Amino acid sequence: MAQLRLAAEAEAELDDIWLYTARESGSENIATRVIENIRRQFSILSRYPYSGRRRDDLRSGLRSFVAGNYVIIYRIQEPDTVLILHVLHGSRDIAGLLG
C-alpha cells in the first residue's frame, strides 16, 4: 500500500468543501459525510494508485480520480507515495485552475 500525503492546498480545499456543504445544506452531518466519502477514495488510491485517469493534458504526471461530485488531482511519487494535490468540484474549470 502506498503512503498518502495531502498538499496544503488539498487540505484547505477539503475545509472549504466542508464549510460550503454545511452552509448550503444546513447540516454539519451532511458536510462530514461528503468529506468522509472523499477520504474513502483517498484510501482506494493508496491501495491502487494507478486506478486514476492520466491527466498529462493538465500537467505531466498528474492523474485524476472521481469522488462523487468532486475530482481528486494527484501525482504518484516514488517510492510508493500518492500526493493529493487538489480536491475540486467536477463542474469547475479544472484545466483553467491548474494551467
One Martini backbone bead per residue (centre of mass of N, CA, C, O) as a GRO file, in nm:
protein
   99
    1MET     BB    1   0.097   0.036   0.022
    2ALA     BB    2   0.062   0.357  -0.017
    3GLN     BB    3   0.139   0.656   0.061
    4LEU     BB    4  -0.027   0.947   0.206
    5ARG     BB    5  -0.048   1.283   0.076
    6LEU     BB    6  -0.123   1.628   0.158
    7ALA     BB    7  -0.162   1.912   0.040
    8ALA     BB    8  -0.239   2.219   0.147
    9GLU     BB    9  -0.456   2.270  -0.068
   10ALA     BB   10  -0.627   2.016  -0.011
   11GLU     BB   11  -0.694   2.080   0.281
   12ALA     BB   12  -0.835   2.351   0.219
   13GLU     BB   13  -1.050   2.232   0.028
   14LEU     BB   14  -1.186   2.052   0.238
   15ASP     BB   15  -1.274   2.282   0.420
   16ASP     BB   16  -1.444   2.429   0.205
   17ILE     BB   17  -1.639   2.199   0.147
   18TRP     BB   18  -1.754   2.176   0.428
   19LEU     BB   19  -1.857   2.465   0.460
   20TYR     BB   20  -2.039   2.477   0.212
   21THR     BB   21  -2.216   2.229   0.276
   22ALA     BB   22  -2.318   2.322   0.552
   23ARG     BB   23  -2.447   2.584   0.453
   24GLU     BB   24  -2.633   2.473   0.217
   25SER     BB   25  -2.768   2.229   0.395
   26GLY     BB   26  -2.765   2.273   0.722
   27SER     BB   27  -2.538   2.027   0.763
   28GLU     BB   28  -2.280   1.873   0.922
   29ASN     BB   29  -2.331   1.575   0.848
   30ILE     BB   30  -2.319   1.606   0.543
   31ALA     BB   31  -2.037   1.729   0.527
   32THR     BB   32  -1.894   1.487   0.658
   33ARG     BB   33  -1.980   1.274   0.445
   34VAL     BB   34  -1.836   1.400   0.207
   35ILE     BB   35  -1.549   1.380   0.326
   36GLU     BB   36  -1.549   1.076   0.379
   37ASN     BB   37  -1.579   0.995   0.082
   38ILE     BB   38  -1.319   1.119  -0.016
   39ARG     BB   39  -1.131   0.962   0.183
   40ARG     BB   40  -1.199   0.681   0.068
   41GLN     BB   41  -1.061   0.741  -0.203
   42PHE     BB   42  -0.781   0.768  -0.090
   43SER     BB   43  -0.760   0.471  -0.003
   44ILE     BB   44  -0.775   0.355  -0.284
   45LEU     BB   45  -0.520   0.503  -0.391
   46SER     BB   46  -0.321   0.364  -0.193
   47ARG     BB   47  -0.380   0.075  -0.328
   48TYR     BB   48  -0.453   0.216  -0.638
   49PRO     BB   49  -0.274   0.450  -0.794
   50TYR     BB   50  -0.350   0.365  -1.115
   51SER     BB   51  -0.675   0.417  -1.130
   52GLY     BB   52  -0.636   0.675  -1.245
   53ARG     BB   53  -0.640   0.924  -1.466
   54ARG     BB   54  -0.461   1.050  -1.699
   55ARG     BB   55  -0.329   1.419  -1.694
   56ASP     BB   56  -0.131   1.549  -1.920
   57ASP     BB   57  -0.322   1.786  -2.011
   58LEU     BB   58  -0.250   1.950  -1.750
   59ARG     BB   59   0.005   1.773  -1.637
   60SER     BB   60   0.273   1.613  -1.595
   61GLY     BB   61   0.180   1.325  -1.393
   62LEU     BB   62  -0.114   1.346  -1.372
   63ARG     BB   63  -0.413   1.260  -1.187
   64SER     BB   64  -0.755   1.125  -1.175
   65PHE     BB   65  -1.038   1.108  -0.932
   66VAL     BB   66  -1.350   1.014  -0.849
   67ALA     BB   67  -1.570   1.188  -0.587
   68GLY     BB   68  -1.842   1.217  -0.691
   69ASN     BB   69  -1.845   1.569  -0.741
   70TYR     BB   70  -1.538   1.509  -0.732
   71VAL     BB   71  -1.184   1.586  -0.793
   72ILE     BB   72  -0.885   1.413  -0.785
   73ILE     BB   73  -0.560   1.545  -0.766
   74TYR     BB   74  -0.262   1.359  -0.862
   75ARG     BB   75   0.056   1.204  -0.758
   76ILE     BB   76   0.314   0.985  -0.826
   77GLN     BB   77   0.558   0.890  -0.594
   78GLU     BB   78   0.871   0.806  -0.535
   79PRO     BB   79   0.819   0.569  -0.318
   80ASP     BB   80   0.501   0.493  -0.263
   81THR     BB   81   0.345   0.783  -0.333
   82VAL     BB   82   0.055   0.981  -0.267
   83LEU     BB   83  -0.023   1.304  -0.401
   84ILE     BB   84  -0.249   1.533  -0.296
   85LEU     BB   85  -0.334   1.838  -0.452
   86HIS     BB   86  -0.656   1.817  -0.525
   87VAL     BB   87  -1.006   1.926  -0.452
   88LEU     BB   88  -1.265   1.935  -0.697
   89HIS     BB   89  -1.519   2.038  -0.858
   90GLY     BB   90  -1.644   1.906  -1.154
   91SER     BB   91  -1.757   2.199  -1.266
   92ARG     BB   92  -1.490   2.298  -1.290
   93ASP     BB   93  -1.204   2.456  -1.433
   94ILE     BB   94  -0.937   2.270  -1.415
   95ALA     BB   95  -0.745   2.370  -1.633
   96GLY     BB   96  -0.758   2.671  -1.540
   97LEU     BB   97  -0.655   2.621  -1.244
   98LEU     BB   98  -0.374   2.461  -1.341
   99GLY     BB   99  -0.254   2.660  -1.580
   0.00000   0.00000   0.00000
